[in-house]
Amino acid sequence: MLRVLTLIFLMCASVAQAQSRDQAERQFQNWQQATLWPLASRAGVARPVFDAALAGITLDWDLPDLVPPGTSAAPHGISRQAEFGAPARYFASNTIDGAVSGGRQMAQRHAAALAATARATGVPAHIILAIWGRESAYGRAAIPHNAVRVLGTKAFMSSRADYFTAELIAALQIMQAGHIAPGAMKSSWAGALGQPQFMPSSFLRYAADGDGDGRADIWGSEPDTIASIGTYLARHGWVPGRDWGFEVTVPATITCALEGPDQGRRIADWEAMGIARVGGRAFPAHERGQDGFLLMPAGRLGPAFIVTPNFYVLKDYNESDLYALFVGHVGDKIAYGVGPFTGRWGGIDTLTRGAVAAMQTSLQRMGMDTGGADGLAGFRTRRSIGAWQQATGQAPTCFPDRAIVRALGG
């Protein structure tokens, strides 16, 4: 009898879900005409382009971070069980080696396009290659999604609906300008386009014609992809002639709470405090009088770096310390054949993002700036942990672990 009741319950739930989705699909179609079309029209999108782009588009229920009609988003958009990742995973040797090998091949194959972009933008070829490799494996990664469907779904029902609505309008403007035919625009599950993985608004601002055919084709043209990445970095402030950063050793007398782009000082001053470049190498002479910033992405549990403003330009491409560090490291290996980091990633506890977010909330209540409560340990969170550890008589590690999370109510 219990089994029968269970089956009946599951069948009823399935029918209710199907009806709810059918209703959402009808609302989606109405939203396209009542809300999206007026916005697109005001942005210069012609009706034939709009109709061709939206023809047959339905909601993609497999996308993450959806908020269907009648439901509400999780606080901060955080899955309470989502795992807080250990930084070392980002630097798996097979991932690094594949990006470096592919980058060297592309450096030879597209030497002319890379040189032309470097001259025009001041961005070195090896940095462009490292981003290209990370974003799409030099064009080999599958980019399978219909961009209009992805962006339309997220514009209609996600926790960032306004953002994705603006990106959807930008995608329609790209089609209106003739860069790509409606229906042919492919993206990631997040709506990022082509080989450099630009959001549509970034395409409109930074996509460049590298092969001289009058179009910016970041899906099929390698020279356009190269020129677009270089243009993006240049317009975000890349400083020609400067490196991105250097691995260093940090004495125990220097607190990890000095980390961050708002606590810069001349690299020569960091040297005077006892920070040294690994392997006994000197900092380049032209860098010593320039500003540098302490970066400890795993606190005392991993390698340390003095980075330049160019590191934060790389972060503009993807708001992640580890992303920018990966790009800089892979670029160095492509260009100079450097070895792995000297510092080792220590034992880092497996935590949930929900637990880390609760810890961040506790630190905020103490008046500390953690940069939000998103379950991610950015530099503000790391140095807040260090400041709390110092205030409570502990040796600062500047990175979350089980004991810290437990002590702070996570």
Secondary structure, DSSP 8 states (H G I E B T S, - for coil): -HHHHHHHHHHHHHHHHHHHHHHHHHHHHHHIIIIIHHHHHHTT--HHHHHHHHTT----TTSSSB--TT----GGG--TT-EE--GGGGG-HHHHHHHHHHHHHHHHHTHHHHHHHHHHH---HHHHHHHHHHHHTTTTS---EEHHHHHHHHHHSBTTHHHHHHHHHHHHHHHHTTSS-TT--EE-TT--BTTTTB-HHHHHHH---SSSSSS--TTT-HHHHHHHHHHHHHHTT--TT--SEEEEE--TTS-GGG-STTS-EEHHHHHHHT-EEGGG----HHHHTSEEEEE-TTGGGS-EEEE-HHHHHHHHHSS-HHHHHHHHHHHHHHHH---S-SS-------EEHHHHHHHHHHHHHTT---S-SSS---HHHHHHHHHHHHHTT-----S--HHHHHHTT-
